[in-house]
Amino acid sequence: MRKPQIDYAAVFRALPGMVALLTPDLVYADANEDFLRLARRTREQLLGRYIFDVFPENPNDPAAAGMQETRASMLRVVDTGERDTMALIRYDIEDPARPGHWREHYWSPVNAPVLAADGKVALVVHRVEEVTELIRARGGPVGDDRARVLEAELYTRARELQDVNERLRHAHAREREVALALQAAMLPAPGPIGPHEAAVRYRPAIGALNVCGDWYDLVDLPGDNLAVAVGDVVGHGLAAACAMGQLRSALSAACRVADGPALALEALGLYARYVEGAESTTVVTTFIDWDSHTVTYSCAGHPPPALVDPEGTVTFLDQATDPPLAARPEHLPRPQASTSFTEGSTLVLYTDGLIERRDEDIDAGLARLADSLTRHRHADPEPLSDALLADLLPSSGNTDDSALIVIRL
C-alpha cells in the first residue's frame, strides 16, 4: 500500500486553534487560518514582520506586561531549545479597523522549538488559545459577583504561578552557572606530557538542569609515564559537581603513590564511602608506560577505553571491569589488566554521554566510536577530539555530559 502524499503546509494552515511560526528573531514566517481569523489580520500583515510591531502592547495600560513576558518566553525557547508554557496572560489587541481602540484579551500561550539539523532552533511554534470569553463568563445577576470573584482568582493564581516559575528558572540557571564554573576550575587543559600529544574535551548537557559530575585527569608518574582517568558521578547539578571535585582530587593523589591503577581505584573506593553523593560513581584509570609500550588499566563500572593502532584496529580495554565505587557492601581487591601498544597508536577515554542513547544498546554506541576512530585515526589529538564529538554527539544536543581524553602514544 502506497503511503499518501501529505501536504504539510496545507495541514498546518488547517490546524484548529491559533498557531504561528516565527524565526529566532521573532519575525513571522507563517500563520494558520485560525490565527489570521481570530487575530483579525491578513497573512500579508504578518509575514516578514516583527511580532511586537504587529501586536504592540496597550499603551493605555501602564501595568500591562504581556509583551515582555511573551518575548521572554520566546527568547528562552531560542536560547534553550526547550518548550516554554506560559501562565494565563492579559494581552490587549488593537482593533485594525479602529486605530487607537484596544480590545481586552486573555491568552494561554505555548512556545515550542523546531530544531534544524545542527541542533539549533530554526523556528518557534507559537500556539495561543484565547480564553477571553471564559474569563468574562457571567451567570446572571446573582452569579455576576461570583463570576467576578472566580475571574479575579483565576487570573491572580495564574500570575502567581508565572512569578514562581520565573524565580525557579533564575535559581536553576544560577545553580548551573556555579556548577559549570566549578567544573571548569577543576578540569584544566593538560600540561606538556613530553613528546606526546593530548587533547581534552568537556561538553555539558543541554538544558538548565542537566549539569553532571563528569571529570578527567592526567597525572605525571615517575619515569615520564602518565596516569589518565575519567569518571562520572551519578546525579546532576551542584551536588554532583562537588562530589566530582572531591573524587578527582583523591584519585589524583592515589595515582601518585599506588602501585598500579587497581590499587588507586581501591583507595578511591574506600574514600567514596565517606563522600556524600559518591556512591555508584563510575571511573576508569590507565597507567601508560612508554618504555615498555604498555597500558595498564582498571575499570569501576565505566565504559572501556578504546585503543586504535595506526592500521585502524580498535581494541576496547574491557578485561579488568568491576562494579562502580562503593557499590558493594564489602571491600574487595579490584582487577587490573595490561595491553601492549605500537608507537603512533591513540588511546581514548570518555564518559557514557559520548556513546549512550536511551533507545539503543550500548554496543551500538561503541560501534560508532570504533568506526569514527578508524576513519580519523591519523588526525592529531585536537582535531580527532572534535571529529569524535561531531560524529557521536546527537545533532539535537546531548542530554548527558560528555568528557573525553585523546592521547597519541
VMD Tcl script that draws the C-alpha trace (Angstrom):
set ca {
  {0.00 0.00 0.00}
  {1.46 3.33 -1.11}
  {1.99 5.96 1.55}
  {-0.24 9.00 0.98}
  {1.46 12.22 -0.10}
  {0.83 14.74 2.66}
  {0.83 18.47 2.03}
  {2.16 19.61 5.39}
  {1.72 23.29 4.51}
  {-1.98 22.63 3.97}
  {-2.14 20.63 7.21}
  {-0.51 23.49 9.13}
  {-2.94 26.07 7.78}
  {-5.93 23.85 8.61}
  {-4.84 23.15 12.19}
  {-7.54 24.01 14.73}
  {-6.53 26.77 17.12}
  {-4.21 29.72 16.67}
  {-0.72 28.67 15.55}
  {2.05 30.85 14.10}
  {5.67 30.20 13.11}
  {8.38 32.73 13.93}
  {12.07 32.94 13.13}
  {14.59 33.07 16.01}
  {14.47 36.86 15.56}
  {10.71 36.67 16.31}
  {9.65 37.58 12.79}
  {6.50 35.94 11.41}
  {7.28 33.10 8.95}
  {3.71 31.75 8.66}
  {0.36 31.60 10.44}
  {-2.58 29.22 10.14}
  {-6.11 30.20 9.16}
  {-7.46 30.29 12.73}
  {-4.65 32.62 13.78}
  {-5.42 35.03 10.94}
  {-9.15 34.91 11.59}
  {-9.08 35.33 15.36}
  {-6.26 37.90 15.33}
  {-8.13 39.79 12.59}
  {-5.03 40.13 10.44}
  {-4.20 39.09 6.89}
  {-1.18 36.96 6.03}
  {0.36 39.97 4.30}
  {0.07 41.98 7.51}
  {2.07 39.33 9.38}
  {4.71 37.65 7.21}
  {8.18 39.16 7.44}
  {7.25 41.47 10.31}
  {8.46 41.50 13.91}
  {5.71 40.09 16.13}
  {5.63 43.02 18.52}
  {5.44 45.53 15.70}
  {2.27 43.78 14.58}
  {0.94 43.38 18.13}
  {2.41 46.12 20.33}
  {1.46 46.40 23.97}
  {-1.50 48.53 25.03}
  {-0.01 52.00 25.82}
  {-3.10 52.89 27.86}
  {-2.40 50.23 30.50}
  {0.83 51.06 32.38}
  {0.61 47.80 34.37}
  {0.47 45.62 31.26}
  {3.31 43.12 30.95}
  {2.02 40.74 28.29}
  {4.53 41.76 25.65}
  {7.58 41.49 27.94}
  {6.53 38.06 29.22}
  {5.71 36.71 25.76}
  {9.03 37.94 24.36}
  {10.94 36.48 27.33}
  {9.24 33.11 26.80}
  {10.08 33.04 23.09}
  {13.71 34.01 23.69}
  {14.02 31.23 26.30}
  {12.91 28.77 23.63}
  {15.52 30.15 21.21}
  {18.27 30.02 23.87}
  {17.47 26.60 25.39}
  {15.79 24.70 22.56}
  {13.07 23.66 25.02}
  {9.31 24.20 25.10}
  {8.01 27.00 27.31}
  {4.42 27.00 28.58}
  {3.24 30.35 29.87}
  {0.67 31.11 32.52}
  {-2.52 32.93 31.57}
  {-1.72 36.47 30.40}
  {-3.68 39.56 29.51}
  {-2.57 40.99 26.15}
  {-4.85 43.58 24.57}
  {-5.14 43.80 20.79}
  {-5.60 46.99 18.81}
  {-8.63 46.87 16.51}
  {-7.20 47.13 12.96}
  {-10.42 48.84 11.81}
  {-10.30 51.39 14.64}
  {-6.74 52.57 15.31}
  {-6.24 53.58 18.94}
  {-9.07 51.35 20.14}
  {-7.86 48.39 22.20}
  {-9.85 45.25 22.98}
  {-9.15 43.36 26.21}
  {-7.95 39.79 25.58}
  {-6.76 36.90 27.73}
  {-4.49 34.22 26.28}
  {-2.98 30.87 27.23}
  {0.27 30.61 25.15}
  {2.74 27.80 24.49}
  {6.02 28.34 22.62}
  {7.97 25.38 21.23}
  {11.17 24.97 19.17}
  {11.64 23.48 15.72}
  {15.26 22.30 15.57}
  {17.49 22.34 12.50}
  {19.91 19.53 11.62}
  {22.68 21.23 13.63}
  {20.52 21.23 16.78}
  {19.90 24.98 16.72}
  {16.42 26.48 16.83}
  {15.21 27.18 13.28}
  {11.64 28.23 14.11}
  {9.47 28.94 17.12}
  {5.96 27.49 17.13}
  {3.69 30.00 18.86}
  {0.35 28.44 19.80}
  {-2.17 30.51 21.70}
  {-5.63 29.76 22.98}
  {-7.85 32.75 23.58}
  {-9.80 32.41 26.84}
  {-11.31 35.89 26.95}
  {-14.88 34.63 26.85}
  {-14.18 32.14 29.62}
  {-12.76 34.89 31.81}
  {-15.73 37.12 31.05}
  {-18.34 34.43 31.56}
  {-21.30 35.68 33.61}
  {-24.09 33.77 35.29}
  {-26.82 36.45 35.59}
  {-27.47 39.00 38.36}
  {-26.84 36.56 41.22}
  {-23.90 34.85 39.63}
  {-22.28 38.08 38.45}
  {-20.33 38.71 41.64}
  {-19.36 35.06 41.86}
  {-18.07 35.15 38.28}
  {-16.03 38.27 39.00}
  {-14.52 36.59 42.07}
  {-13.67 33.46 40.06}
  {-12.21 35.59 37.27}
  {-10.02 37.50 39.69}
  {-8.99 34.30 41.47}
  {-8.05 32.56 38.21}
  {-6.06 35.50 36.92}
  {-4.28 36.07 40.25}
  {-3.30 32.41 40.62}
  {-2.04 32.35 37.04}
  {0.13 35.42 37.68}
  {1.47 33.88 40.90}
  {2.35 30.69 39.03}
  {4.18 32.70 36.40}
  {6.18 34.52 39.09}
  {7.09 31.26 40.85}
  {8.20 29.70 37.56}
  {10.34 32.73 36.81}
  {12.06 32.54 40.20}
  {12.70 28.82 39.69}
  {14.24 29.49 36.29}
  {16.60 32.04 37.79}
  {17.53 29.69 40.64}
  {18.23 26.77 38.31}
  {20.18 28.99 35.93}
  {22.31 30.18 38.84}
  {22.96 26.61 40.02}
  {24.00 25.60 36.52}
  {26.32 28.60 36.29}
  {28.00 27.76 39.59}
  {28.32 24.06 38.73}
  {29.86 24.82 35.34}
  {32.29 27.28 36.93}
  {33.31 24.64 39.48}
  {33.82 22.04 36.79}
  {35.80 24.43 34.61}
  {38.10 25.22 37.54}
  {38.70 21.52 38.20}
  {39.10 20.43 34.59}
  {42.05 22.45 33.26}
  {43.71 21.89 29.92}
  {46.50 19.28 30.11}
  {50.05 20.45 30.55}
  {53.00 19.22 28.47}
  {53.49 15.44 28.59}
  {56.86 15.22 26.92}
  {56.83 14.44 23.20}
  {53.31 13.02 23.39}
  {50.21 14.95 22.35}
  {46.95 15.01 24.31}
  {43.61 16.73 23.98}
  {40.68 17.01 26.37}
  {37.06 18.00 25.89}
  {34.10 18.56 28.20}
  {30.59 19.15 26.85}
  {27.81 19.89 29.37}
  {24.34 18.58 28.68}
  {21.78 20.84 27.08}
  {19.14 22.36 29.36}
  {19.39 24.27 32.59}
  {19.14 21.32 34.97}
  {21.47 18.76 33.43}
  {24.96 19.72 34.61}
  {26.55 16.48 35.78}
  {29.68 15.23 37.54}
  {31.89 14.06 34.67}
  {35.63 14.62 35.03}
  {39.01 13.78 33.51}
  {42.56 13.91 34.84}
  {46.15 13.41 33.69}
  {48.78 12.70 36.36}
  {52.56 12.61 35.85}
  {54.18 9.38 37.09}
  {57.85 8.51 37.71}
  {59.92 7.81 34.60}
  {57.98 10.27 32.42}
  {54.99 7.94 32.46}
  {51.40 9.04 32.81}
  {48.16 8.12 34.60}
  {44.97 9.04 32.75}
  {41.46 8.79 34.22}
  {37.86 9.72 33.51}
  {34.91 9.43 35.87}
  {31.20 10.08 36.14}
  {29.34 10.90 39.35}
  {25.70 9.83 39.49}
  {23.32 12.79 39.72}
  {23.07 16.33 38.42}
  {23.69 19.88 39.48}
  {25.93 21.46 42.06}
  {25.94 18.44 44.40}
  {27.31 16.19 41.63}
  {29.93 18.78 40.71}
  {31.08 18.99 44.36}
  {31.34 15.20 44.69}
  {33.24 15.12 41.40}
  {35.80 17.59 42.72}
  {36.50 15.53 45.83}
  {36.83 12.25 43.94}
  {39.04 13.74 41.23}
  {41.45 15.15 43.81}
  {41.53 11.89 45.77}
  {42.22 9.80 42.66}
  {44.93 12.20 41.52}
  {46.71 11.71 44.85}
  {46.17 7.93 44.87}
  {47.66 7.53 41.37}
  {50.87 9.21 42.52}
  {51.50 6.69 45.32}
  {49.68 3.49 44.26}
  {51.47 0.62 42.57}
  {49.11 0.40 39.62}
  {45.59 1.56 38.69}
  {43.77 -1.19 40.59}
  {45.26 -0.10 43.93}
  {44.48 3.53 43.08}
  {40.82 2.64 42.50}
  {40.74 0.57 45.69}
  {41.83 3.62 47.67}
  {39.31 5.79 45.85}
  {36.54 3.28 46.53}
  {37.25 3.35 50.27}
  {37.23 7.15 50.22}
  {33.98 7.27 48.22}
  {32.13 5.54 51.07}
  {32.53 8.75 53.10}
  {31.72 11.29 50.37}
  {28.07 12.24 50.05}
  {26.78 11.56 46.56}
  {29.81 9.47 45.53}
  {28.08 6.09 45.65}
  {27.93 4.26 42.31}
  {30.37 6.66 40.64}
  {32.00 5.05 37.60}
  {35.66 5.63 36.78}
  {38.45 4.10 34.70}
  {42.17 4.64 35.32}
  {45.03 3.82 32.96}
  {48.78 3.87 33.60}
  {50.80 4.44 30.42}
  {54.39 3.15 30.33}
  {56.19 4.39 27.20}
  {59.36 2.42 27.93}
  {57.57 -0.93 27.80}
  {54.83 0.28 25.42}
  {52.07 -0.96 27.72}
  {48.80 0.41 29.05}
  {47.72 -0.98 32.42}
  {44.13 -0.30 33.38}
  {41.35 -0.91 35.87}
  {37.69 -0.03 35.43}
  {34.99 0.58 38.05}
  {31.73 0.21 36.14}
  {32.82 2.61 33.39}
  {32.73 2.25 29.58}
  {36.03 0.72 28.39}
  {38.85 2.88 26.97}
  {39.48 2.48 23.25}
  {42.91 1.86 21.74}
  {43.29 2.34 17.98}
  {46.53 1.36 16.24}
  {47.96 3.07 13.12}
  {46.35 0.39 10.91}
  {42.88 1.24 12.21}
  {42.25 -1.75 14.51}
  {40.26 -0.69 17.57}
  {40.58 -2.61 20.84}
  {38.33 -1.91 23.81}
  {40.14 -2.36 27.13}
  {37.46 -4.42 28.89}
  {39.43 -7.17 30.64}
  {39.52 -5.53 34.09}
  {35.97 -4.39 34.82}
  {34.43 -4.25 38.29}
  {31.35 -2.61 39.90}
  {31.22 1.18 40.47}
  {32.68 2.83 43.56}
  {31.06 1.93 46.91}
  {28.51 -0.28 45.11}
  {29.43 -3.43 47.07}
  {28.79 -3.74 50.81}
  {32.27 -5.16 51.41}
  {35.68 -4.06 50.17}
  {37.35 -6.39 47.67}
  {40.53 -6.05 45.56}
  {39.94 -4.65 42.08}
  {41.16 -6.32 38.89}
  {43.85 -4.96 36.62}
  {44.98 -5.82 33.09}
  {47.69 -4.71 30.67}
  {47.92 -4.47 26.90}
  {50.77 -3.50 24.61}
  {50.62 -0.75 22.01}
  {52.60 0.23 18.95}
  {54.05 3.70 18.55}
  {51.58 6.04 16.88}
  {48.53 4.38 18.42}
  {45.85 6.52 20.09}
  {44.22 5.97 23.47}
  {40.74 7.40 24.06}
  {38.97 7.65 27.42}
  {35.43 9.04 27.63}
  {32.24 9.13 29.68}
  {28.95 7.48 28.74}
  {27.38 10.68 27.41}
  {29.54 10.28 24.30}
  {28.21 6.86 23.30}
  {24.96 6.01 25.11}
  {21.45 6.60 23.76}
  {18.30 5.82 25.68}
  {16.70 3.95 22.79}
  {19.56 1.59 21.87}
  {22.03 -0.92 23.25}
  {25.43 0.37 24.35}
  {27.11 -1.84 21.74}
  {25.71 0.43 19.03}
  {27.44 3.41 20.62}
  {30.71 1.52 20.94}
  {30.47 0.55 17.28}
  {30.00 4.22 16.31}
  {33.06 5.14 18.37}
  {35.16 2.41 16.76}
  {34.08 3.47 13.27}
  {34.89 7.12 13.94}
  {38.30 6.26 15.42}
  {39.18 4.12 12.42}
  {38.25 6.87 9.95}
  {40.03 9.67 11.82}
  {42.96 7.70 13.33}
  {45.65 9.71 11.52}
  {44.36 13.04 12.83}
  {46.22 14.74 15.68}
  {44.52 14.61 19.11}
  {42.94 18.09 18.88}
  {41.17 17.62 15.51}
  {40.47 13.98 16.39}
  {38.65 15.08 19.54}
  {36.50 17.48 17.54}
  {35.76 14.79 14.96}
  {34.65 12.34 17.65}
  {32.29 14.88 19.19}
  {30.85 15.74 15.78}
  {30.34 12.08 14.87}
  {29.00 10.82 18.19}
  {27.01 13.55 19.90}
  {23.38 13.82 18.66}
  {22.65 16.75 16.36}
  {19.72 17.77 18.57}
  {22.10 18.27 21.51}
  {23.48 15.91 24.15}
  {21.22 15.14 27.10}
  {24.12 13.93 29.25}
  {27.53 15.43 29.95}
  {30.48 14.14 27.94}
  {34.14 14.14 28.95}
  {36.86 12.98 26.56}
  {40.64 12.47 26.58}
  {42.64 11.62 23.45}
  {46.35 10.73 23.76}
  {48.79 9.89 20.97}
  {51.03 7.08 22.24}
}
mol new
graphics top color blue
foreach p $ca { graphics top sphere $p radius 0.5 }
foreach p [lrange $ca 0 end-1] q [lrange $ca 1 end] { graphics top cylinder $p $q radius 0.2 }
display resetview
